Structure formats: C-alpha cells, structure tokens
Amino acid sequence: MKAIILKEFGSTAQLQVQELQIPEIKDQEVLVKVKAISINPVDIKTREGKGVAGKIKDEHPMILGWDISGIVEASKSEEFKAGDEVFGMVNFPGHGKAYAEYVVAPANQLALKPKQTSHTDAAAATLAALTAWQVLVDHAKIKAGDRVLIHAAAGGVGHYAVQIAKHLGAYVIGTSSAAKKQFVLSLGADEHIDYTAGPLEQFTSDVDFVLDAIGGENIDKSLKVIKRGGTIISIPSGLREAVAEKAKAMGINGYFTMVESSGHNMQQIARLLENGTLKSHVSEVFDFEQMADAHRALETGRTQGKIVVTVNAI
C-alpha cells in the first residue's frame, strides 16, 4: 500500500510517499480501505514537532493523521463486517497512521457511515465534529436557552459547534471575519460578531459558555463577556493552567480539554448527519499525493470548514 511517512519533524518536505506492507489486524480491530482523510491543525503542529509529537516520536515509520472514512476490508470484530462503510477518528491522541491507503482501527472507535453522506463529508466529521460534541455535550452540558459564544465559528471545529449548539437549543453567537458572516449565520448562528470590529464586550455579554479555539489573548477577551458561574473551555494545547487560573479569579469555570476517540460519540454524530441536523462544509479537496499542498492550505489559517484528502479514487 501507499502511505505518507514523516521522515522527521519539520516542514512539508518531510512528508514522503512510500510503499509499505498492508498492516495486519488483531482482535477487535478492523482493516479499513481508506477513501478520504481529514486533516486538522494538530496534524500541522505534530508535523512540526509539537501537538502529539511526543507520543509518536519513537514510532517507525511515523505516519500522521487520525480522521478516516472508508470501507472495511477485513474484520476481527462482531461490530463490523467486510464491505461496511465506516468513519471515525483513530487512536487519538496516539498514533493514528491515517495517511495511508489501509488503516487499522479499533472497532470501538468507528461508526457506520450514513449511506447518503459522502466519504469526503464523513471524513470531515471526525476529529472536528467529535471535539465540538464532546465539549458541548459531555463537558459543558449545554442546555436549551444557554447563551453560547463560539470563536472561529467558520472553522473546522467551529462550524460543527454552531450546528450542535443549535441542535441542543442554545442561543448561538459566532465570531469570524466579516467575510464569513453569511456562512456563520447559514449554519444557524443567531448572531455574528466580526472579531476585528472592536472589543468583544461591545457586542455581547452575559454569556453562559464560550468555546475558544484560538487561545492566547482571546481567553482574556472572552472572560469579560461570561457571566459569573459561566464556563470557558479552550481547546488549543498548552493552556490548561492559564485558562483555569484566569477564570477562577473572575468566578468563572475555565479549563482545557482534548478530544478522545469514541465510537459511541461517532454513532451520535452519524445520526445527526443522517437526519440532516449536521452538515460538513468541505472547502478544499486534495489528492493523496497532494498531502503537502493540503497542509500548506490549512496553514494559511483561513480555511472555511474543513480540508479533505481523497484516497483510492472515490
């Protein structure tokens, strides 16, 4: 099979296509013939030696990627059989090895792909959609009527978070550039804020929950609009203590969280995709051999929705 290995941490020049043996599966695993791969900011960070690089640095060969959609080629699990179309985030935050034509995945990290959802859209709705789901449902426990502020609402995590928060009955405020206002509103946001227009507190207040996908100064800006007893969850890594300390001083709950692989959550996302509650917005699609180009496109920081790489000619 073809796989894209990371020779060493660094630039996109370190991503190289190689021929490798198709991996073998163990009990409760499936072998997936990959049709589409979604890439995320953590792919970029890990390639550069940050992100989850510490967890995979001793693996040889190093193969990035966690988000897949494809067809089960072989199964040693009662959950799936050969021919099933599945999607999921594999072994995060470990070694997912998703940049390959065939990927071994624990069966309990996958879900059946809805029939009417393309492999491209399904691959997109993995790490980013799981992050939004786990933050809003499992951690923040958003309920009907909550005022929810979602930063970078046009981005990968953000565009799913807006839709999921609306599904939960929240009043949703999304931030983005002015150019992406209509896209954010089309996702179901009740309000849009242009993050370049001025101090955040000029435009909103009394927020129950903030999903921060940016970090840094954005945390300080967000704390000014959260009501006492409210919550902020930041997803960029390395911010655990900063979020908690700054929030606590203002009577606000603040913490960092990292997404984890979960077949159960993937099944919940599959149901939302199937009934049309959740839609993937894929802004660019690249071929497998164009993985470096896909990385560079994501590095611009201007992606609307998701970037997906196709494999094995869909």
C-alpha positions in Angstrom: 0.0 0.0 0.0 1.0 3.6 -0.3 1.5 5.6 2.9 2.8 9.1 3.6 5.5 8.9 6.2 7.0 11.7 8.2 10.8 11.3 7.9 11.4 13.7 10.7 9.6 16.6 12.3 9.7 19.8 10.2 8.3 21.3 7.0 6.0 19.7 4.5 9.2 18.4 2.7 9.4 15.7 5.4 6.1 14.2 4.1 7.0 11.4 1.7 5.0 8.7 -0.1 6.3 5.2 0.5 5.2 1.7 -0.3 4.6 -0.3 2.9 3.1 -3.7 3.8 -0.7 -3.6 4.4 -0.9 -3.9 8.2 -2.4 -6.9 10.0 -5.3 -6.6 12.4 -5.7 -8.1 15.9 -8.8 -9.0 17.9 -11.5 -6.2 18.0 -9.8 -4.4 15.1 -10.8 -3.8 11.5 -8.8 -3.0 8.4 -10.2 -0.1 6.5 -9.6 0.7 2.9 -9.4 4.4 3.1 -11.4 6.6 0.8 -10.9 10.0 2.5 -8.8 11.6 5.1 -9.5 14.8 7.0 -6.6 17.0 8.2 -6.6 19.3 11.2 -4.4 21.9 12.9 -3.0 19.1 15.2 -1.6 17.4 12.0 0.4 20.6 11.3 1.6 21.0 14.9 2.6 17.4 15.1 4.5 17.5 11.8 6.4 20.5 13.2 7.3 18.6 16.4 4.5 20.0 18.7 0.9 18.7 19.1 1.1 15.0 20.0 4.7 14.6 18.6 5.9 13.4 22.0 3.6 10.4 21.8 4.7 9.2 18.4 8.4 10.3 18.2 9.7 6.8 18.8 7.4 5.2 16.2 8.9 4.0 12.9 7.6 4.7 10.4 5.8 7.8 11.7 2.5 8.2 9.9 0.4 11.3 10.7 -3.4 11.5 10.6 -6.4 10.3 12.6 -9.5 11.0 10.5 -10.7 8.5 8.0 -13.7 7.3 6.1 -13.6 4.1 4.1 -14.7 0.5 3.6 -14.0 -2.4 5.9 -11.6 -4.8 4.1 -11.3 -7.2 7.0 -12.7 -7.5 10.5 -11.9 -9.3 13.7 -14.8 -7.7 15.5 -18.5 -8.5 15.6 -19.3 -4.8 15.2 -18.4 -4.6 11.6 -18.0 -6.9 8.6 -16.1 -6.6 5.3 -17.9 -4.2 3.0 -19.3 -1.9 5.7 -18.7 1.8 5.1 -17.3 3.3 8.3 -15.8 6.6 9.6 -14.0 7.8 12.7 -11.0 9.3 14.5 -8.4 6.6 15.1 -6.2 6.3 18.2 -6.2 10.0 19.1 -4.2 11.3 20.9 -1.9 8.4 19.9 -0.5 7.1 16.6 -3.5 7.0 14.2 -1.5 6.3 11.0 -4.3 7.6 8.8 -2.2 8.9 5.9 -2.3 5.5 4.2 -4.4 3.5 1.8 -5.2 1.0 4.5 -5.6 1.8 8.2 -6.0 -0.5 11.2 -8.7 0.8 13.6 -10.1 -0.4 16.9 -13.7 -1.3 16.1 -14.9 0.7 19.1 -13.6 3.9 17.6 -15.7 3.7 14.4 -19.3 4.1 13.3 -21.2 3.1 10.2 -21.2 5.9 7.7 -24.7 7.2 6.8 -25.5 6.0 3.2 -26.3 9.4 1.8 -23.1 11.0 3.3 -20.1 11.0 1.0 -16.8 9.7 2.2 -15.4 13.2 1.9 -18.1 14.7 4.2 -17.8 11.8 6.6 -14.1 12.1 7.0 -14.5 15.8 7.7 -17.0 15.0 10.5 -14.5 13.2 12.8 -11.9 15.0 15.0 -13.5 18.4 14.5 -17.1 17.2 15.0 -16.1 15.0 17.9 -14.3 17.9 19.6 -17.4 20.0 19.3 -19.7 17.2 20.5 -17.5 16.3 23.5 -17.0 19.9 24.6 -20.7 21.0 24.2 -22.4 17.8 25.3 -20.1 15.9 27.6 -18.1 18.7 29.3 -20.2 21.9 29.1 -23.6 20.1 29.2 -25.2 22.8 27.1 -29.0 23.0 27.5 -31.8 24.9 25.8 -31.7 28.6 26.3 -28.0 28.8 27.2 -26.1 31.7 25.6 -23.2 30.1 23.8 -20.3 32.0 22.2 -18.3 30.1 19.6 -15.0 31.6 18.4 -13.7 30.8 14.9 -17.2 29.8 14.1 -16.4 29.3 10.4 -13.5 26.9 11.1 -13.3 23.2 11.4 -14.4 22.7 15.0 -16.4 26.0 15.0 -18.8 25.2 12.1 -19.8 21.9 13.7 -20.1 23.5 17.1 -22.6 26.1 15.9 -24.8 23.4 14.4 -24.5 21.1 17.5 -25.2 24.0 19.9 -28.3 24.9 17.9 -29.4 21.3 18.0 -29.1 21.5 21.8 -31.4 24.5 21.9 -28.8 27.2 22.7 -28.8 30.8 21.6 -25.6 30.8 19.5 -23.2 33.7 18.9 -20.4 33.1 16.4 -17.2 35.1 15.7 -15.3 35.2 12.5 -14.1 37.7 9.9 -16.8 39.9 8.3 -16.2 38.0 5.0 -17.5 34.8 6.6 -20.6 36.3 8.3 -23.2 34.8 6.0 -21.6 31.4 6.2 -21.7 31.5 10.1 -25.4 32.7 10.0 -26.2 29.9 7.5 -25.0 27.4 10.0 -27.8 28.5 12.4 -26.0 31.1 14.5 -28.4 33.7 16.0 -25.7 36.4 16.0 -22.4 37.1 14.3 -19.6 39.2 15.6 -16.7 40.4 13.4 -13.7 39.8 15.7 -11.9 42.7 14.1 -14.6 45.3 14.8 -13.7 46.2 18.3 -13.6 44.9 21.9 -15.8 41.8 22.3 -17.7 43.3 25.3 -19.0 46.0 23.0 -21.0 43.4 21.1 -22.2 40.8 23.7 -22.4 40.0 27.4 -24.0 37.6 29.9 -22.7 34.5 28.0 -23.1 31.1 29.7 -20.5 29.3 27.8 -17.5 30.1 25.5 -15.8 27.6 23.2 -12.3 29.0 22.5 -10.4 27.5 19.6 -7.9 30.3 19.4 -6.2 30.8 22.8 -3.8 33.5 23.9 -5.4 36.9 24.3 -8.7 35.5 23.2 -9.1 33.9 26.6 -8.8 37.3 28.3 -11.3 38.9 25.9 -13.8 36.1 26.4 -13.7 36.2 30.2 -15.0 39.8 30.0 -18.3 38.7 28.5 -19.0 35.5 30.5 -21.5 35.7 33.4 -20.3 34.7 36.9 -20.7 31.0 37.2 -20.3 30.5 33.4 -17.7 28.4 31.7 -15.0 28.7 29.1 -13.3 25.7 27.5 -10.2 26.2 25.5 -9.0 23.6 23.0 -5.5 24.8 21.9 -3.0 22.7 23.9 -0.7 24.2 26.5 -3.3 26.5 28.1 -4.5 24.3 30.9 -3.2 26.5 33.8 -3.8 29.9 32.2 -7.4 29.2 31.5 -8.2 27.8 34.9 -6.4 30.5 36.9 -7.7 33.5 35.0 -11.3 32.2 35.0 -11.3 31.3 38.7 -10.3 34.8 39.6 -13.5 36.0 38.0 -15.8 33.4 39.4 -15.9 31.5 36.1 -15.1 27.9 35.3 -12.3 27.5 32.9 -10.4 24.5 31.6 -8.6 22.9 28.6 -9.9 19.7 27.1 -8.6 17.3 24.4 -10.8 15.2 22.2 -10.6 11.4 22.5 -11.5 8.6 20.1 -15.0 7.3 20.7 -17.2 5.0 18.6 -20.2 5.9 20.7 -19.8 9.6 20.0 -19.2 8.8 16.3 -22.6 7.0 16.3 -24.3 10.1 17.7 -22.6 12.2 15.0 -23.7 9.7 12.4 -27.3 10.1 13.4 -27.1 13.9 13.1 -25.5 13.6 9.7 -28.2 11.1 8.6 -31.1 13.3 9.7 -29.6 16.4 8.2 -29.1 18.2 11.6 -25.3 18.3 11.0 -23.6 19.1 7.6 -20.0 19.1 6.8 -18.6 22.1 4.8 -15.5 20.9 2.9 -13.8 23.9 1.3 -11.0 22.1 -0.5 -10.3 18.6 -1.6 -6.8 17.3 -2.5 -5.5 14.1 -3.9 -3.4 11.7 -1.7 -0.1 12.7 -3.4 -1.0 16.4 -2.7 -0.9 16.0 1.1 1.9 18.7 1.4 -0.4 21.1 -0.5 -3.3 20.3 1.8 -1.0 21.1 4.8 0.0 24.4 3.3 -3.6 25.3 2.6 -4.5 24.6 6.2 -1.5 26.6 7.5 -2.9 29.8 6.0 -5.4 29.8 8.9 -8.1 31.0 6.6 -9.9 27.7 6.0 -13.7 27.8 6.0 -14.9 24.4 7.3 -12.6 21.5 6.5 -9.9 20.3 4.2 -10.1 16.7 3.0 -7.7 14.4 1.1 -9.1 11.7 -1.1 -7.6 8.2 -1.4 -8.3 5.2 -3.6 -10.3 7.2 -6.1 -13.8 7.7 -4.6 
